[in-house]
Every structure is written in C-alpha cells, then in structure tokens.
C-alpha cells in the first residue's frame, strides 16, 4: 500500500495515533462491506425490528471508544479491526434481543468470530433461497428452507464460516485466514472443499443446479 496523502498507510498511522477523523474516513470507506456483513449475519427474527444502519452506528461509537486500543489490538488491517467491532456489536445485540436463545455455549464457534453454527447455517440457507420470490416460488422456499438449513448444518462449522466469509461477505482469502486464525493455504483449501460440499447439498434439492454461481 502506498503512503500517499489520505492513503491506507497514512490513515492506519493516524488511527494508531488516535485520530477520530481517520476513524470516520476509514469507516466510511468500509461501510458497504460492513453493511453486507451485518445484512448477512442479522438473525431473521430481528428483521424489521433492528435496522442494519443502527447497528453500524452503534459499532462506530464503540470503535471511537476503542480507538486508543487500536495499536494493542494488532489488526492485520483496519477493515478487519472494524469488522471485529461490528461483530461484537452484533453479538451483544443478539443477546439483548434473544436472551438465553443465544447463550448455549455448545453451539458457539471458538475464536474471535463469536457467531454460532446455527446462525451461520440459517443465514446461508436464507441467502441461497433469496432468489425464490414469486408466489409459487415462495411456497417452494418455505418447503425447502428447513431442508436446506438442516443439510448445511451438517457441514463442518469452519467450512460454513469459510463459505459465509468468502462468498457472502466477500472477504479475500487472506482476510478469511486472519479472521479464522488459520493459514492462508488452509483457508483456500477449505473454501474449495466447502464449495464442493455445498454443491453436493444443493444438487439434492430441486431448483439448485449451480446455485452458488448465481448467489
């Protein structure tokens, strides 16, 4: 990355120095990616009750409070640091709204992601079924939803996360590796394997021939 005026390196250094304006610029720069993550991760039970924009605003305020810890957090990139804060904001929000339903430790994925396999499988199923919008397709969607979610839930939780991060949050392979705490090569191998496994799952359901290529 070039160290030009206002460029990534300069903004990162300003963030290290605790410059709130640098935070505002970086948050604006990454807002679309962060919104995509919130839209994907938000529990369907909260749809219509919680605005993704409000979540981003809450996360921004949390980032402003945490800016002095930016250097200690040692993020691989400012985007992943912001994503970490948005993730924590969403975890807190889900727990506030859904209470004990989100506190089953047996469902929790280890690491800093803080999301749950059930949540990821539900989000993946919802996104993959999102193209079924006509009245007749809506009936098919209701019928397939439970089957698809159950099938995805049988996949390795890490493979589910790799699919979610790469295909729906559109993170790079190196970003996925950083988020999951694995080697870049391992992240790439897992992504290919997860794609193959998901294609197998989808091939068993009507209307899902090559769904991932159109998701």
C-alpha positions in Angstrom: 0.0 0.0 0.0 1.3 3.4 -0.9 1.9 6.0 1.7 0.2 8.8 -0.2 -1.8 11.7 1.4 -5.0 10.2 2.7 -3.9 6.7 1.6 -4.3 3.5 3.5 -0.9 3.7 5.3 -1.4 7.2 6.4 -4.9 6.5 7.6 -3.7 3.5 9.5 -1.0 5.5 11.2 -3.4 8.3 12.1 -5.7 5.6 13.6 -2.8 4.3 15.7 -2.3 7.9 16.8 -5.9 8.0 17.9 -7.2 10.5 15.2 -11.0 10.3 15.3 -11.2 11.8 11.8 -9.1 8.9 10.4 -11.7 6.6 12.0 -14.5 8.4 10.3 -12.8 8.2 6.9 -12.0 4.5 7.3 -15.5 3.6 8.5 -17.0 5.5 5.5 -14.6 3.7 3.2 -15.5 0.2 4.5 -19.2 0.9 5.2 -20.5 -1.0 2.3 -18.6 -4.1 3.2 -19.6 -3.8 6.9 -23.2 -3.4 5.9 -23.0 -6.5 3.8 -21.7 -8.4 6.8 -24.5 -7.1 9.1 -27.2 -7.8 6.5 -25.9 -11.4 6.2 -25.4 -12.1 9.9 -28.6 -10.4 11.3 -30.9 -13.0 12.8 -34.1 -13.3 10.8 -36.1 -12.9 14.0 -34.8 -9.4 14.2 -35.5 -8.4 10.6 -37.9 -5.4 10.7 -37.1 -4.8 14.3 -33.5 -3.8 14.0 -32.1 -1.5 11.3 -28.6 -2.5 10.0 -27.7 1.2 9.8 -28.4 1.5 13.6 -26.1 -1.4 14.2 -23.3 0.2 12.2 -23.8 3.5 14.1 -23.6 1.6 17.4 -20.4 -0.1 16.2 -18.9 3.2 15.0 -19.4 4.7 18.5 -17.8 1.5 20.0 -14.9 1.9 17.7 -14.5 5.5 18.7 -14.3 4.4 22.3 -11.8 1.7 21.5 -9.6 3.7 19.1 -6.9 4.2 21.8 -6.5 0.4 21.9 -6.0 0.1 18.1 -2.3 -0.5 18.3 -2.6 -3.1 21.1 -5.3 -5.0 19.1 -2.6 -5.5 16.3 -5.1 -5.9 13.5 -4.0 -7.2 10.1 -5.9 -4.4 8.5 -8.2 -1.5 9.6 -11.1 -3.2 7.9 -10.7 -6.4 10.0 -10.5 -4.3 13.1 -13.7 -2.6 12.3 -15.3 -5.9 11.3 -14.3 -7.3 14.7 -16.0 -4.4 16.5 -19.2 -4.8 14.3 -19.2 -8.5 15.1 -19.0 -7.8 18.8 -21.8 -5.2 18.5 -24.0 -7.8 16.8 -23.3 -10.5 19.3 -24.3 -8.1 22.1 -27.4 -7.1 20.2 -28.5 -10.7 19.6 -28.0 -11.5 23.2 -30.0 -8.4 24.3 -32.9 -9.2 22.0 -32.9 -13.0 22.0 -31.6 -13.7 25.5 -30.9 -17.3 26.5 -31.6 -18.5 23.0 -28.2 -17.2 22.1 -26.3 -18.4 25.2 -25.9 -22.1 24.5 -22.1 -22.5 24.8 -22.3 -25.8 23.0 -23.3 -24.0 19.8 -20.6 -21.4 19.9 -17.8 -21.4 17.4 -14.4 -20.9 19.1 -12.2 -17.9 18.3 -12.9 -14.2 17.9 -15.8 -14.6 15.4 -18.3 -15.1 18.2 -21.0 -16.4 15.9 -22.9 -19.7 16.2 -23.0 -22.6 13.6 -26.8 -22.5 13.8 -26.8 -18.8 12.9 -24.4 -19.3 10.0 -26.4 -22.2 8.6 -29.6 -20.2 8.8 -28.0 -17.2 7.1 -26.5 -19.3 4.3 -29.9 -21.0 3.7 -31.7 -17.7 3.7 -29.3 -16.2 1.2 -29.4 -19.2 -1.1 -33.2 -19.2 -1.1 -33.3 -15.4 -1.6 -33.8 -15.8 -5.4 -37.2 -17.5 -4.9 -39.5 -14.5 -4.8 -42.7 -15.2 -6.9 -45.8 -16.6 -5.2 -45.2 -20.1 -6.4 -41.5 -19.9 -5.6 -42.3 -18.5 -2.1 -44.2 -21.8 -1.4 -41.2 -23.7 -2.6 -38.9 -21.5 -0.5 -40.9 -22.3 2.7 -40.7 -26.0 1.9 -37.0 -26.0 1.1 -35.8 -23.7 3.9 -35.8 -26.3 6.7 -34.3 -29.0 4.5 -31.5 -26.7 3.3 -30.7 -25.3 6.7 -30.6 -28.8 8.1 -28.3 -30.0 5.3 -25.9 -27.1 5.7 -25.8 -27.6 9.4 -24.3 -31.0 8.8 -21.2 -29.3 7.3 -18.2 -28.6 9.4 -18.8 -25.2 11.2 -15.5 -23.8 9.9 -16.4 -24.7 6.4 -19.7 -22.9 6.8 -17.8 -19.9 8.0 -15.4 -20.0 5.1 -18.4 -20.0 2.7 -20.0 -17.2 4.6 -16.9 -15.1 4.7 -15.8 -15.7 1.1 -19.0 -15.9 -0.8 -21.4 -13.6 1.0 -19.2 -11.2 3.0 -16.8 -11.2 0.0 -13.6 -11.2 2.1 -10.4 -12.1 0.4 -8.7 -15.4 1.2 -6.1 -13.8 3.3 -8.8 -11.9 5.3 -10.6 -15.2 5.8 -7.4 -16.8 7.1 -6.9 -13.9 9.6 -10.5 -14.0 10.8 -10.4 -17.7 11.3 -6.9 -17.9 12.7 -5.7 -20.4 10.1 -3.0 -20.4 7.3 -3.8 -18.7 4.0 -3.3 -22.0 2.2 -5.6 -23.8 4.6 -8.3 -21.2 4.1 -8.1 -21.7 0.3 -8.3 -25.5 0.6 -11.2 -25.3 3.0 -13.0 -22.9 0.6 -12.7 -25.3 -2.4 -13.8 -28.2 -0.2 -16.7 -26.3 1.2 -17.9 -25.2 -2.2 -17.8 -28.8 -3.4 -19.7 -30.0 -0.3 -22.3 -27.3 -0.7 -22.8 -28.1 -4.4 -23.4 -31.7 -3.3 -26.0 -30.5 -0.8 -27.7 -28.3 -3.3 -27.8 -30.9 -6.0 -30.1 -33.0 -3.8 -32.7 -30.2 -3.7 -35.0 -29.1 -6.6 -34.1 -25.8 -8.4 -30.5 -25.6 -7.2 -28.4 -26.9 -10.1 -25.5 -24.5 -9.9 -26.9 -22.1 -7.3 -23.6 -20.8 -5.9 -22.5 -19.4 -9.2 -25.7 -17.2 -9.1 -25.9 -16.4 -5.4 
